[in-house]
Amino acid sequence: MYSLLPLLSIMAPLSIGILHLILHPFWFLEQFFKKAHKILLLFGASLTLTIILSMIPYILAGEILEVPHLALYVDSRNIVGLIGVALIFFLTSIYNVEAEKGGRLKPTMYNFFLILFLCCMLGLLLSYDLFGIFLFVELTIGVSVILVAHNPSKLSTEAAFKYLIITAVS
């Protein structure tokens, strides 16, 4: 069955992430945006979880949700993975509200890369085209290197570099 829900499950958090990028240049309003980026992160995570949970009745009815032109596909095999990724990200964003104390990236950029990581993981689960899988794997590697290097310690930079070299060789 043709449905836009698989596409919407990727585009909704991506649009929230782009909103984080739009807020990034307004550093002089940082006091105002201090809690706004955390609220946006929670909103993006809950919206993504809601969209993915709304696919369950269709899947239980035996239907297959797909966007054929973009090679996105949801069936009974990958809905559990989608729910797991969205639920873990939702719990991570709740934890992140109080735990994020700072790092190399500004909070808006950190949240953008965090949401981009969610989009990459969902895209990896939804894609059934070899090019799409390759694209989402490479994006996931790039974003995870940035998120590992976010920690201000020297070990995290070294770990990110080693991870980048290992994935480049493989």
Phi and psi in degrees as GROMACS dihedral restraints (atoms count N, CA, C in turn):
[ dihedral_restraints ]
;  ai    aj    ak    al  type     phi  dphi    fc
    3     4     5     6     1   -72.2    20    10
    4     5     6     7     1   124.8    20    10
    6     7     8     9     1  -146.7    20    10
    7     8     9    10     1   146.8    20    10
    9    10    11    12     1   -92.6    20    10
   10    11    12    13     1     0.1    20    10
   12    13    14    15     1   -61.2    20    10
   13    14    15    16     1   -40.9    20    10
   15    16    17    18     1   -62.2    20    10
   16    17    18    19     1   -40.4    20    10
   18    19    20    21     1   -67.7    20    10
   19    20    21    22     1   -39.5    20    10
   21    22    23    24     1   -66.0    20    10
   22    23    24    25     1   -32.1    20    10
   24    25    26    27     1   -68.6    20    10
   25    26    27    28     1   -20.6    20    10
   27    28    29    30     1   -93.5    20    10
   28    29    30    31     1   -40.4    20    10
   30    31    32    33     1   -74.9    20    10
   31    32    33    34     1   -30.9    20    10
   33    34    35    36     1   -63.5    20    10
   34    35    36    37     1   -51.6    20    10
   36    37    38    39     1   -68.9    20    10
   37    38    39    40     1   -29.7    20    10
   39    40    41    42     1   -65.2    20    10
   40    41    42    43     1   -37.9    20    10
   42    43    44    45     1   -68.7    20    10
   43    44    45    46     1   -34.8    20    10
   45    46    47    48     1   -65.9    20    10
   46    47    48    49     1   -38.7    20    10
   48    49    50    51     1   -64.9    20    10
   49    50    51    52     1   -38.7    20    10
   51    52    53    54     1   -66.2    20    10
   52    53    54    55     1   -34.3    20    10
   54    55    56    57     1   -63.2    20    10
   55    56    57    58     1   -35.7    20    10
   57    58    59    60     1   -62.4    20    10
   58    59    60    61     1   -40.4    20    10
   60    61    62    63     1   -65.6    20    10
   61    62    63    64     1   -36.0    20    10
   63    64    65    66     1   -66.5    20    10
   64    65    66    67     1   -35.2    20    10
   66    67    68    69     1   -76.2    20    10
   67    68    69    70     1   -17.6    20    10
   69    70    71    72     1   -60.6    20    10
   70    71    72    73     1   -43.3    20    10
   72    73    74    75     1   -68.8    20    10
   73    74    75    76     1   -15.4    20    10
   75    76    77    78     1   -87.6    20    10
   76    77    78    79     1    60.7    20    10
   78    79    80    81     1   -66.7    20    10
   79    80    81    82     1   -26.2    20    10
   81    82    83    84     1   -72.9    20    10
   82    83    84    85     1   -14.9    20    10
   84    85    86    87     1  -101.7    20    10
   85    86    87    88     1    25.4    20    10
   87    88    89    90     1   -60.8    20    10
   88    89    90    91     1   -34.6    20    10
   90    91    92    93     1   -62.7    20    10
   91    92    93    94     1   -38.6    20    10
   93    94    95    96     1   -71.0    20    10
   94    95    96    97     1   -39.0    20    10
   96    97    98    99     1   -87.8    20    10
   97    98    99   100     1     6.0    20    10
   99   100   101   102     1   -57.2    20    10
  100   101   102   103     1   -43.3    20    10
  102   103   104   105     1   -97.6    20    10
  103   104   105   106     1   -15.9    20    10
  105   106   107   108     1   -64.6    20    10
  106   107   108   109     1   -39.6    20    10
  108   109   110   111     1   -69.6    20    10
  109   110   111   112     1   -29.8    20    10
  111   112   113   114     1   -73.0    20    10
  112   113   114   115     1   -37.7    20    10
  114   115   116   117     1   -66.4    20    10
  115   116   117   118     1   -40.0    20    10
  117   118   119   120     1   -63.8    20    10
  118   119   120   121     1   -39.0    20    10
  120   121   122   123     1   -63.8    20    10
  121   122   123   124     1   -45.4    20    10
  123   124   125   126     1   -63.5    20    10
  124   125   126   127     1   -40.1    20    10
  126   127   128   129     1   -64.1    20    10
  127   128   129   130     1   -43.5    20    10
  129   130   131   132     1   -63.5    20    10
  130   131   132   133     1   -41.3    20    10
  132   133   134   135     1   -67.2    20    10
  133   134   135   136     1   -42.7    20    10
  135   136   137   138     1   -70.5    20    10
  136   137   138   139     1   -35.6    20    10
  138   139   140   141     1   -65.0    20    10
  139   140   141   142     1   -41.9    20    10
  141   142   143   144     1   -64.4    20    10
  142   143   144   145     1   -44.1    20    10
  144   145   146   147     1   -63.0    20    10
  145   146   147   148     1   -39.4    20    10
  147   148   149   150     1   -64.9    20    10
  148   149   150   151     1   -42.3    20    10
  150   151   152   153     1   -64.0    20    10
  151   152   153   154     1   -42.8    20    10
  153   154   155   156     1   -69.4    20    10
  154   155   156   157     1   -38.6    20    10
  156   157   158   159     1   -67.6    20    10
  157   158   159   160     1   -25.6    20    10
  159   160   161   162     1   -72.7    20    10
  160   161   162   163     1   -12.7    20    10
  162   163   164   165     1   -81.2    20    10
  163   164   165   166     1   -18.6    20    10
  165   166   167   168     1   -59.6    20    10
  166   167   168   169     1   -45.1    20    10
  168   169   170   171     1   -60.0    20    10
  169   170   171   172     1   -36.0    20    10
  171   172   173   174     1   -67.3    20    10
  172   173   174   175     1   -40.6    20    10
  174   175   176   177     1   -69.3    20    10
  175   176   177   178     1   -39.6    20    10
  177   178   179   180     1   -66.7    20    10
  178   179   180   181     1   -26.0    20    10
  180   181   182   183     1   -79.1    20    10
  181   182   183   184     1    -2.5    20    10
  183   184   185   186     1    90.6    20    10
  184   185   186   187     1     8.9    20    10
  186   187   188   189     1   -86.7    20    10
  187   188   189   190     1   158.1    20    10
  189   190   191   192     1  -116.0    20    10
  190   191   192   193     1   122.5    20    10
  192   193   194   195     1   -93.6    20    10
  193   194   195   196     1   126.9    20    10
  195   196   197   198     1  -147.7    20    10
  196   197   198   199     1   152.4    20    10
  198   199   200   201     1  -116.9    20    10
  199   200   201   202     1    94.3    20    10
  201   202   203   204     1   -64.9    20    10
  202   203   204   205     1   -31.6    20    10
  204   205   206   207     1   -72.1    20    10
  205   206   207   208     1   -25.2    20    10
  207   208   209   210     1  -106.5    20    10
  208   209   210   211     1     2.3    20    10
  210   211   212   213     1    58.6    20    10
  211   212   213   214     1    44.8    20    10
  213   214   215   216     1  -107.9    20    10
  214   215   216   217     1   137.5    20    10
  216   217   218   219     1  -149.3    20    10
  217   218   219   220     1   128.8    20    10
  219   220   221   222     1  -125.8    20    10
  220   221   222   223     1   125.5    20    10
  222   223   224   225     1  -141.0    20    10
  223   224   225   226     1  -167.5    20    10
  225   226   227   228     1   -69.6    20    10
  226   227   228   229     1   -16.5    20    10
  228   229   230   231     1   -80.3    20    10
  229   230   231   232     1   -33.9    20    10
  231   232   233   234     1  -110.6    20    10
  232   233   234   235     1     0.2    20    10
  234   235   236   237     1   -68.5    20    10
  235   236   237   238     1   -33.3    20    10
  237   238   239   240     1   -66.4    20    10
  238   239   240   241     1   -41.1    20    10
  240   241   242   243     1   -64.4    20    10
  241   242   243   244     1   -39.9    20    10
  243   244   245   246     1   -63.2    20    10
  244   245   246   247     1   -44.0    20    10
  246   247   248   249     1   -64.2    20    10
  247   248   249   250     1   -42.0    20    10
  249   250   251   252     1   -61.7    20    10
  250   251   252   253     1   -46.2    20    10
  252   253   254   255     1   -64.2    20    10
  253   254   255   256     1   -45.2    20    10
  255   256   257   258     1   -66.2    20    10
  256   257   258   259     1   -39.0    20    10
  258   259   260   261     1   -68.5    20    10
  259   260   261   262     1   -43.3    20    10
  261   262   263   264     1   -63.8    20    10
  262   263   264   265     1   -40.0    20    10
  264   265   266   267     1   -67.4    20    10
  265   266   267   268     1   -37.7    20    10
  267   268   269   270     1   -62.3    20    10
  268   269   270   271     1   -45.5    20    10
  270   271   272   273     1   -66.0    20    10
  271   272   273   274     1   -35.8    20    10
  273   274   275   276     1   -65.4    20    10
  274   275   276   277     1   -39.6    20    10
  276   277   278   279     1   -70.0    20    10
  277   278   279   280     1   -32.2    20    10
  279   280   281   282     1   -65.3    20    10
  280   281   282   283     1   -44.3    20    10
  282   283   284   285     1   -63.3    20    10
  283   284   285   286     1   -36.7    20    10
  285   286   287   288     1   -68.1    20    10
  286   287   288   289     1   -21.3    20    10
  288   289   290   291     1   -60.0    20    10
  289   290   291   292     1   -41.4    20    10
  291   292   293   294     1  -102.0    20    10
  292   293   294   295     1   -22.8    20    10
  294   295   296   297     1   -86.3    20    10
  295   296   297   298     1   -28.3    20    10
  297   298   299   300     1   -71.0    20    10
  298   299   300   301     1   110.5    20    10
  300   301   302   303     1  -106.1    20    10
  301   302   303   304     1    -7.3    20    10
  303   304   305   306     1   129.4    20    10
  304   305   306   307     1   166.5    20    10
  306   307   308   309     1  -174.3    20    10
  307   308   309   310     1  -154.0    20    10
  309   310   311   312     1   -74.1    20    10
  310   311   312   313     1   -27.8    20    10
  312   313   314   315     1   -98.3    20    10
  313   314   315   316     1   149.9    20    10
  315   316   317   318     1   -66.3    20    10
  316   317   318   319     1   155.3    20    10
  318   319   320   321     1   -57.6    20    10
  319   320   321   322     1   -36.2    20    10
  321   322   323   324     1   -67.6    20    10
  322   323   324   325     1   -39.9    20    10
  324   325   326   327     1   -69.9    20    10
  325   326   327   328     1   -39.3    20    10
  327   328   329   330     1   -61.2    20    10
  328   329   330   331     1   -45.0    20    10
  330   331   332   333     1   -67.0    20    10
  331   332   333   334     1   -34.6    20    10
  333   334   335   336     1   -60.9    20    10
  334   335   336   337     1   -47.5    20    10
  336   337   338   339     1   -69.1    20    10
  337   338   339   340     1   -31.4    20    10
  339   340   341   342     1   -65.3    20    10
  340   341   342   343     1   -44.5    20    10
  342   343   344   345     1   -70.5    20    10
  343   344   345   346     1   -35.2    20    10
  345   346   347   348     1   -63.9    20    10
  346   347   348   349     1   -35.6    20    10
  348   349   350   351     1   -63.3    20    10
  349   350   351   352     1   -40.3    20    10
  351   352   353   354     1   -61.5    20    10
  352   353   354   355     1   -45.1    20    10
  354   355   356   357     1   -61.5    20    10
  355   356   357   358     1   -40.0    20    10
  357   358   359   360     1   -65.9    20    10
  358   359   360   361     1   -41.7    20    10
  360   361   362   363     1   -67.1    20    10
  361   362   363   364     1   -41.2    20    10
  363   364   365   366     1   -66.1    20    10
  364   365   366   367     1   -41.2    20    10
  366   367   368   369     1   -63.2    20    10
  367   368   369   370     1   -36.2    20    10
  369   370   371   372     1   -65.2    20    10
  370   371   372   373     1   -37.9    20    10
  372   373   374   375     1   -75.4    20    10
  373   374   375   376     1   -31.4    20    10
  375   376   377   378     1   -84.9    20    10
  376   377   378   379     1   -25.9    20    10
  378   379   380   381     1   -77.4    20    10
  379   380   381   382     1   138.1    20    10
  381   382   383   384     1  -124.1    20    10
  382   383   384   385     1    14.4    20    10
  384   385   386   387     1  -103.5    20    10
  385   386   387   388     1   140.4    20    10
  387   388   389   390     1   -63.1    20    10
  388   389   390   391     1   -38.7    20    10
  390   391   392   393     1   -66.1    20    10
  391   392   393   394     1   -40.8    20    10
  393   394   395   396     1   -63.6    20    10
  394   395   396   397     1   -41.4    20    10
  396   397   398   399     1   -63.6    20    10
  397   398   399   400     1   -44.6    20    10
  399   400   401   402     1   -60.6    20    10
  400   401   402   403     1   -43.9    20    10
  402   403   404   405     1   -61.8    20    10
  403   404   405   406     1   -47.1    20    10
  405   406   407   408     1   -70.7    20    10
  406   407   408   409     1   -31.9    20    10
  408   409   410   411     1   -65.8    20    10
  409   410   411   412     1   -44.8    20    10
  411   412   413   414     1   -65.6    20    10
  412   413   414   415     1   -40.2    20    10
  414   415   416   417     1   -64.8    20    10
  415   416   417   418     1   -39.1    20    10
  417   418   419   420     1   -63.1    20    10
  418   419   420   421     1   -41.3    20    10
  420   421   422   423     1   -63.1    20    10
  421   422   423   424     1   -47.2    20    10
  423   424   425   426     1   -62.1    20    10
  424   425   426   427     1   -44.4    20    10
  426   427   428   429     1   -69.2    20    10
  427   428   429   430     1   -38.2    20    10
  429   430   431   432     1   -68.1    20    10
  430   431   432   433     1   -33.0    20    10
  432   433   434   435     1   -63.5    20    10
  433   434   435   436     1   -42.5    20    10
  435   436   437   438     1   -64.3    20    10
  436   437   438   439     1   -41.7    20    10
  438   439   440   441     1   -69.5    20    10
  439   440   441   442     1   -33.4    20    10
  441   442   443   444     1   -69.6    20    10
  442   443   444   445     1   -39.9    20    10
  444   445   446   447     1   -73.8    20    10
  445   446   447   448     1    -8.2    20    10
  447   448   449   450     1   -63.6    20    10
  448   449   450   451     1   -33.3    20    10
  450   451   452   453     1   -63.9    20    10
  451   452   453   454     1   133.9    20    10
  453   454   455   456     1   -73.8    20    10
  454   455   456   457     1    -4.4    20    10
  456   457   458   459     1   -75.7    20    10
  457   458   459   460     1   159.4    20    10
  459   460   461   462     1   -70.5    20    10
  460   461   462   463     1   -31.9    20    10
  462   463   464   465     1   -64.1    20    10
  463   464   465   466     1   -34.7    20    10
  465   466   467   468     1   -69.0    20    10
  466   467   468   469     1   -36.5    20    10
  468   469   470   471     1   -65.7    20    10
  469   470   471   472     1   -42.0    20    10
  471   472   473   474     1   -65.6    20    10
  472   473   474   475     1   -40.9    20    10
  474   475   476   477     1   -65.3    20    10
  475   476   477   478     1   -40.0    20    10
  477   478   479   480     1   -64.5    20    10
  478   479   480   481     1   -40.4    20    10
  480   481   482   483     1   -65.6    20    10
  481   482   483   484     1   -43.8    20    10
  483   484   485   486     1   -62.6    20    10
  484   485   486   487     1   -41.4    20    10
  486   487   488   489     1   -63.4    20    10
  487   488   489   490     1   -40.7    20    10
  489   490   491   492     1   -64.4    20    10
  490   491   492   493     1   -42.4    20    10
  492   493   494   495     1   -66.1    20    10
  493   494   495   496     1   -43.9    20    10
  495   496   497   498     1   -63.0    20    10
  496   497   498   499     1   -43.6    20    10
  498   499   500   501     1   -72.3    20    10
  499   500   501   502     1   -29.0    20    10
  501   502   503   504     1   -70.1    20    10
  502   503   504   505     1   -37.4    20    10
  504   505   506   507     1   -70.4    20    10
  505   506   507   508     1   -39.1    20    10
